[in-house]
Amino acid sequence: MAKKISMTGDIVIRRGTITDVDSIYAALLRLGAHIGAHQEITSTADDLRRYGFGEKPAFSTLIAEVGGEFAGLCLSFPIFSTWMGRPGVYIQDLYVEDRFRGRKIGEKLLRRVARDCRRDGGAYLRLSVDTDNDGAKAFYEKLGIGWAHYEQTQKIVGEAFFAFADAAQDGETE
């Protein structure tokens, strides 16, 4: 029998811990499926444990819970703007379970990340939106997080990245 979820329960936002990795990973898989890019996810839960909760964490997470149930997450990492001379935060993933949408959980997660960033001297928040995710675009615009018309995200991954990184350069020193 399915466990009933209280839709009137308080929303709790807390830091993710290593014990949350399986829930975080499952949410990332659902996010990938939601945007039709599940085949792009090659990470594992062990990757998240190693790089997010090891000696030098590469990212941090906030977990939203409603009535003790996982409701969503925001995965982010610090960045720095040389043009502003200030730190900021990059939102890598924002996900809210379908059954909890419409309760401002995504907004609460983003505002908490922004508040924590500001507390640490940060002055900006960045994120990318999947090209076809019109719902996310509208959500971010409604919050005042606009599209940066003067830039475009570029990337190199996998074998192409390894070949690029490993190519010898003239005059290079360690």
C-alpha positions in Angstrom: 0.0 0.0 0.0 1.4 3.4 -1.0 2.3 5.7 1.9 0.1 8.8 2.0 2.0 12.1 1.9 0.7 15.2 3.7 0.4 18.0 1.3 -0.1 20.4 4.2 3.1 19.5 6.0 5.8 22.0 6.6 8.6 22.4 4.1 12.0 21.8 5.6 15.1 22.8 3.7 18.4 21.2 4.9 21.9 20.5 3.8 22.3 17.2 1.9 24.5 14.5 3.6 26.2 11.4 2.3 23.1 9.4 3.5 21.0 11.3 1.0 23.1 10.2 -2.0 20.6 7.5 -3.2 17.7 10.0 -3.0 19.8 12.7 -4.8 20.8 10.3 -7.6 17.3 9.0 -8.0 16.0 12.6 -8.3 18.7 13.4 -10.9 17.6 10.3 -13.0 13.9 11.6 -12.8 15.1 15.0 -13.8 16.9 13.6 -16.8 13.8 11.6 -17.8 11.6 14.7 -17.3 13.6 16.7 -19.8 14.0 13.8 -22.2 17.8 13.5 -21.6 18.0 10.4 -19.3 20.5 8.8 -21.8 22.9 11.7 -21.1 23.3 10.7 -17.4 26.4 8.6 -17.0 27.1 9.4 -13.4 26.6 6.9 -10.6 25.6 7.3 -7.0 29.2 6.4 -6.1 30.4 9.3 -8.2 28.2 11.6 -6.1 29.5 10.1 -2.9 33.1 10.5 -4.0 32.9 14.0 -5.5 30.2 15.6 -3.3 31.0 14.2 0.1 34.6 13.3 0.0 37.7 15.2 1.3 37.2 18.1 -1.2 33.5 18.4 -2.1 33.0 19.6 -5.7 29.4 20.5 -5.0 26.8 20.9 -2.2 23.2 20.1 -2.0 20.1 21.3 -0.3 17.3 18.9 0.2 13.6 19.9 0.6 11.4 17.6 2.6 7.6 17.8 3.3 6.4 15.7 6.2 9.8 13.9 6.3 9.5 12.9 2.6 12.0 13.9 -0.1 10.4 16.7 -2.1 13.3 18.2 -4.1 16.9 19.2 -4.3 19.2 22.0 -5.4 22.8 21.0 -6.3 25.2 23.9 -6.6 28.9 24.9 -6.5 30.8 28.1 -5.9 32.1 30.2 -8.9 33.9 33.5 -9.3 33.4 36.4 -11.6 36.6 38.2 -12.6 34.5 41.0 -14.1 32.7 41.6 -10.9 35.5 40.6 -8.6 33.0 38.6 -6.5 32.1 35.0 -5.8 28.8 33.6 -6.8 27.0 30.3 -7.1 26.2 28.0 -10.0 23.0 25.9 -9.8 23.7 22.7 -11.6 20.4 20.9 -10.8 17.1 22.0 -9.4 14.4 19.3 -9.1 11.1 19.2 -7.4 9.0 16.0 -7.2 5.8 16.2 -9.3 3.5 15.7 -6.4 5.1 18.6 -4.5 5.0 21.2 -7.4 3.1 24.4 -6.9 4.2 24.8 -3.3 7.2 27.1 -4.1 9.7 24.4 -3.1 12.0 25.3 -6.1 11.8 29.0 -5.2 12.6 28.2 -1.6 15.6 26.1 -2.6 16.9 28.8 -4.9 16.4 31.6 -2.4 18.3 29.6 0.3 21.2 29.0 -2.0 21.3 32.7 -2.9 21.1 33.7 0.7 23.9 31.4 1.7 26.0 32.7 -1.2 25.3 36.3 -0.2 26.3 35.5 3.4 29.6 34.3 2.1 30.3 37.5 0.1 28.6 36.3 -3.2 26.9 38.7 -5.5 25.3 36.5 -8.2 23.7 33.3 -9.2 24.0 31.5 -12.5 22.4 28.5 -14.1 21.7 26.9 -17.4 18.3 25.9 -18.7 17.7 23.1 -21.2 16.8 24.6 -24.5 13.4 22.9 -24.8 12.4 23.3 -21.1 9.9 26.2 -21.5 8.4 25.6 -18.1 11.7 26.1 -16.4 12.5 29.2 -18.4 9.1 30.7 -17.4 9.7 29.7 -13.8 13.2 31.4 -13.7 11.9 34.5 -15.5 9.1 34.9 -13.0 11.7 34.9 -10.2 13.8 37.5 -12.0 16.5 35.1 -13.1 16.8 36.2 -16.7 18.5 34.9 -19.8 22.0 36.3 -20.5 21.6 37.3 -24.1 25.3 38.0 -24.5 26.7 34.5 -23.8 26.2 30.9 -24.8 27.3 27.8 -23.0 30.0 25.8 -24.8 31.2 22.3 -23.7 33.6 19.5 -24.5 33.1 16.1 -22.9 34.3 12.5 -22.9 37.0 11.3 -25.2 37.2 14.7 -26.9 37.8 16.4 -23.5 40.5 13.8 -22.5 42.3 14.3 -25.9 42.1 18.1 -25.5 43.4 18.0 -21.9 46.2 15.5 -22.7 47.6 17.3 -25.8 51.1 18.6 -25.3 51.7 22.3 -25.6 54.9 24.0 -26.6 56.5 26.0 -23.8 54.3 24.5 -21.1 55.7 24.0 -17.6 54.2 22.2 -14.6 
